[in-house]
Amino acid sequence: MTLLLRINSSSRRTGSHSAAVADHFETCFRERHPGCRVISRQVADGSIPIISQKTIEGFYTPAENMTDDLKAATELSDTLIGELQEADTLLITAPIYNFSVPAALKAWIDQIVRMGHTFSYRDGAFAGLARTRRAVVVCAYGAEGYLEGQPFSAANFVEPYLRFLLSFLGIRDIRFISVQGTTGDAETVAARLDAAKDECRLAA
């Protein structure tokens, strides 16, 4: 059964533009894949803590040496990685916060980027181990000009970072759907959202 894993990182509970576009993508995905499963995580709700020293120790402890404390410290990571490995499509909402990704999204990333689980290192080379076939990232920018070739693109650390990270994990099909100018007038915002939703229909 096809699984869509949706990671929502906007702190906005209402009025989130990235979530509105992702909602439309999910609707289109469900229509295109009848009977699919969807796992949706609201990572900005505090359910994924900043990674701890004990968790990091667990990441680098051989399985035969894992204590109960270390197993407990890596349990959330195990769960999140299991969801990612099972997913056919990963959907991420990523509003730009101070030129980069929200801290809540980084907390999820720190739990799922794990040696021997989602990437390997052998003979001086890294290899991605994620089985997820593709990723769709919905980015929302309050201002204009963040995209490639535009005047403010040097300040966009969202798309380049996530593109590299997802590729590093082994996901080869990566698509970005962007909405800029979300702090503009209502007519402009509505037009930008409509354009992004059109992209969702094609991407789903």
N, C-alpha and C positions, 0 to 999 in steps of 0.2 A: 504494500500500500504506500502510495506517495506521501511523503511527509514534508510539510512546510514548517521550518523553524523561524519564528519571528521574534526578533530582539528589539524591543522598543526602548530607546534611551532618552527620550525627551522628558524633562522634568515637569512639563505642562500636563496636567490631568485633563484639561479642556483647552480647546483652541490651538492644539498642536498641528502645524502645517505638515510636518513630516509624517505624523500619525494619520492625518487625513489621506495623504497620498498612499501610504501603506495599507490603509483600510481598503482603498480601491483596488490596489494590487491583490490583496487577499481575496476580495470578491471575485476578481477576474480569474485568479488561480483556482478557486473552488469551482468556478464554472467550467474551466478547461480540464480540471482533474476531478471529476465526480467521485465522491467517496474518499477523498484525500483526508489525511489527518493534519491538524494544525496545532503546534505547541507555541504558545505566546507567552513571552516573559517581559514583564515591566521592570526592567533592571533599575530604574530610577527610584523604586520604592524602598530601597535599602535592603532588599533580600539577598544581594550579593555583596558581601563586605570587601573592603580593601584586603588584599592578600596579606597573610600573616607570616611571621618567621616559621611557625610550626608547619604551616602548609608548604612553604618552600622546602623545609627539611624533608617532608614527606615525599615531595616530588623527586628528590634525589636519593631516596633510601631504597635499596633493593627490596623486592616483595617479601623475601624471606626474613627481612629484618624489621618489617613494619610492626610497630606497637599499636595498641588500641588507640592511644592518643593521636598517633600519626594517621591512622586510618580515619579517625573522626575528622581530623584537620583537612584531609583530602577528599572526603566524601562528597562535598558539593562539587568539586572539580570533576570527580568521576561521573556524577550525574549530568553535568553540563556538557562534558565531552561525549557522553553517550548520546545525548540529544543531537549534537552536531554530527556525529558519525552516522546516525540513522537518517538524517535529513537528506532529502533530494535537493531541496532549495533552501538557502539561508536568506532571510529578509531582515535587513538592519535599517532602523531609522536612526539617522545621525544628524541632528541639528548642530550647527557650528557654535561652539561656546568658546569665546576668547581665542578664535582662530584654530581650534583643535576639536577633538571629540569630547563629549561629556565624560566626566569622571566615572559615572555609572557604567558607561560602555567600556571604558578602560578596565574597570573592575571585572567585568565579564571576560574580557580578553585575557586578563592575567590569570584567570582560572582555567581557560581552555587552551592556552599556548603552553604545551607541556611535552618535554622530551620523552620520546618513546611512545607517545600517545597521538599527538597531532603533528609532530615533526621528529626527524631523526638526524643524527650527526655521525657520519662514518667517513673515515679516510679523508678528513678535511673538508667534507661537503655536507651541506644540509639537504634534506629531502622532506617534502610535505607528506603527511600521512592521513590527512583529512579525506574522507570518502564522499563528502558533500560534492555534488556535481556542479552546482553553480551558486552564485551569490548575487543578490540584487540589493543595492544600497540606496536608500532614499535620503538625500541630503537637503537641508533647509538652511538658507542663508538670509539673514536679515537685510543685508545690503546687496548691491549689485557689483558685478565685475570680478567675482571670485574664480570663474571657470578658466580653463586653459586658454591662453592667448588674450585674456582680458586684463585690464589695468591693475586689478588687485589680486591677481592669481598667486603672487608670491606669498600672500598671507593665508592661503588655503592649505592648512595642514591636515584637513580631514580626508579628502579624496586620495592624495598621494600615500598617506599613511595606511589607510584601509586597503587600498589596491595592493600595496606591497605586502601587507600582513596576510591578506587572504591568499595571495599567490604563494607566499612563503609556506602556508599551511597545505598547499597542494590544490587549491580551488582554481581552476583554469578559466571558467566562464564567469566573468565578473562584469556586472553592468551597474552603472550609476544613473540615477534619475534625480535631477536637481531642480530645486525651486529657489529662485533668488528674489530679492526685494520683498521679503515677507512683511516688512514694516512699512510698506508703501500704502497707497490709497487702495480702497476696497476693490475697485474695478481692476486695477493692475494685478493685485494679489489673486483675484478670482481667475483672471486670464492665465496667470502662471500656473495655478493649480490645475486648471483644465488641461493645459499642455502636458503637465506631468502625468495626469491621469490617462491621457492618450498614450503616453509612453508605456504606462502600466499594462494597458490592453495588449500591446505588442510584446512586452516582456514576459507576461504571465504564461 
